[in-house]
Amino acid sequence: MEKVPVYVKIDEYQDVLDIIHTVQSKLDEAKRTLEKINGLKSEEDTLIDQWQKSLTEVGKKVDFIDRTLNEPEQY
């Protein structure tokens, strides 16, 4: 297939360039937003892990106290 030149009116060409620039700008903005979301998600995951560990520790301590209080006294 042979390449044929395409002629575009100057004002339409500028409109196309403006649209492309706008789309690129929106893509960059979306990438930055996604990076922020990933950062927040990472922080959130870290906090959830810490809470899970804390809950596990508290659960072990409560179990220990429960067992200790329910054991018969030894004389």
C-alpha positions, 0 to 999 in steps of 0.5 A: 500500500502506497503512502499518500500525504494527508492534508489537514486544515491548520485550525483543525491540526491545532485542535488535534494537537490540543486534544492530544495534549489534553489526553496526555495531561489526563493520563499523567494525572491518572498515573499520579493518582494511581501512584498515590492510591497504591501508596495509601493501600500499602500504608493501609496493609501495613496498619492492618498487619499491625492490628492483626498482630496486636489482636493475636497477642491480646487473644493469647494473653486473654487465653492465658489469663482465662486458663490461669483463673480456671485452673484448680488451686494446688496445695 
